[in-house]
Amino acid sequence: MAALTKDRDTLRRDGKSIALGVATGKKIYKGSLVALDANGYAAPGATSTTLKGIGMSEENVDNVNGQNGDEIVNLRKDGAFRFENFAGADEITMAEIGNDCYIVDDQTVAKTNGLNTRSAAGKIFDVDADGVWVSFS
């Protein structure tokens, strides 16, 4: 592609939300932590090394009996979302703000990758008595 020689009408997206096809056999609940699977489809957060945290589901979507992409889920990516904090040695504290956190399930995050068994969810934005605030952007 050559450099521009005139103005260009560049399309823009606000980066606040995204709609993704849901992986086969998966059900995603409204308010849950959603990840991309290895094939680029949305899946509920789970302990796995092949997922990547992508956002929070804005709706309940059932693709249990469908094929990859048969159902679409709308996700919110901007801001920070509060999820449950894992307990014990992997409980997230204020000292971890700014660090990555890791997916335990579709509502819980932990401080470490669990000896290489968990995928990254996002960045720890804040921690309070009710959970961990996670940023996906």
C-alpha positions in Angstrom: 0.0 0.0 0.0 1.3 3.4 -0.9 1.3 6.5 1.4 -1.8 8.7 1.2 -1.9 11.5 -1.4 -5.3 12.8 -0.3 -7.6 12.7 2.8 -8.9 9.3 3.9 -12.3 8.5 5.5 -11.0 6.2 8.3 -13.7 4.2 10.1 -13.6 4.3 13.9 -15.1 2.2 16.7 -15.4 3.5 20.3 -13.7 0.4 21.8 -16.4 0.2 24.5 -18.1 -3.0 23.3 -17.7 -5.9 21.0 -20.0 -8.6 19.6 -18.5 -12.1 19.3 -19.6 -15.5 18.2 -20.0 -17.9 21.1 -18.0 -21.2 21.1 -19.9 -24.4 20.5 -21.4 -26.0 23.6 -21.0 -22.9 25.8 -23.5 -20.8 27.8 -22.6 -17.3 28.9 -24.4 -15.6 31.7 -25.1 -11.8 31.9 -22.4 -10.2 34.1 -19.9 -13.0 33.6 -16.2 -12.8 32.8 -15.9 -13.8 29.1 -12.7 -15.0 27.4 -11.6 -15.7 23.8 -10.9 -19.3 23.2 -8.0 -20.5 21.0 -10.3 -20.3 17.9 -11.4 -16.7 18.6 -14.8 -17.5 19.9 -16.3 -16.2 23.2 -16.4 -18.6 26.1 -17.1 -18.3 29.8 -14.1 -17.7 31.9 -12.6 -21.0 33.2 -9.3 -22.4 34.5 -7.4 -23.0 31.2 -4.2 -22.0 29.6 -5.8 -21.3 26.2 -8.2 -18.4 27.1 -7.7 -14.7 27.0 -9.9 -12.4 29.1 -11.9 -10.0 26.8 -14.8 -8.4 28.7 -18.0 -8.7 30.7 -21.1 -10.1 29.1 -24.1 -7.8 28.7 -26.5 -10.6 28.2 -27.3 -14.3 28.7 -26.5 -16.3 25.6 -27.0 -20.1 25.2 -25.0 -21.9 22.5 -25.0 -25.3 24.2 -26.5 -27.0 21.2 -25.0 -24.7 18.6 -21.9 -24.6 16.5 -19.1 -22.0 16.8 -20.6 -18.6 16.1 -24.2 -19.7 15.9 -25.0 -17.3 18.7 -23.5 -13.8 19.3 -22.8 -12.3 22.7 -22.4 -8.6 23.3 -19.5 -7.7 25.6 -18.5 -4.6 27.4 -14.7 -3.9 27.4 -14.3 -0.3 28.7 -14.1 0.6 32.4 -13.5 -1.8 35.3 -15.7 -4.7 36.4 -15.9 -6.2 39.8 -15.5 -10.0 40.1 -15.0 -12.4 43.0 -11.6 -12.6 44.7 -10.0 -16.0 45.0 -9.2 -17.1 48.6 -6.0 -18.3 50.3 -2.6 -17.7 48.9 -4.0 -16.5 45.6 -6.2 -13.8 47.1 -5.6 -10.5 45.4 -4.7 -7.5 47.7 -4.2 -3.8 47.2 -0.5 -4.5 46.7 -1.4 -6.2 43.3 -3.2 -3.2 41.8 -1.8 -2.7 38.3 -0.7 -6.4 37.9 -2.4 -9.0 35.8 -5.0 -11.2 37.4 -5.9 -14.7 36.3 -9.2 -16.5 35.4 -10.5 -19.1 37.8 -14.0 -19.2 36.5 -16.6 -16.9 34.9 -16.9 -14.8 38.1 -13.6 -15.3 40.0 -10.0 -14.0 39.5 -6.8 -14.9 41.3 -3.4 -13.4 41.9 -1.3 -16.0 40.1 -1.5 -18.3 37.1 -1.9 -21.3 39.4 1.3 -23.0 38.4 0.6 -22.3 34.7 -3.0 -23.6 34.8 -4.8 -20.2 34.4 -5.0 -17.6 31.6 -4.8 -13.9 32.2 -8.1 -12.1 32.7 -6.9 -8.5 32.6 -5.3 -5.8 34.9 -6.2 -5.3 38.5 -7.8 -1.9 38.7 -8.8 -1.9 42.3 -9.6 -4.2 45.2 -12.3 -3.7 47.9 -14.1 -5.8 50.4 -16.5 -7.1 47.8 -14.1 -8.2 45.1 -11.5 -7.3 42.5 -12.1 -4.6 39.9 -10.7 -5.8 36.5 -9.9 -3.7 33.5 -9.8 -5.4 30.0 -8.5 -2.5 28.0 
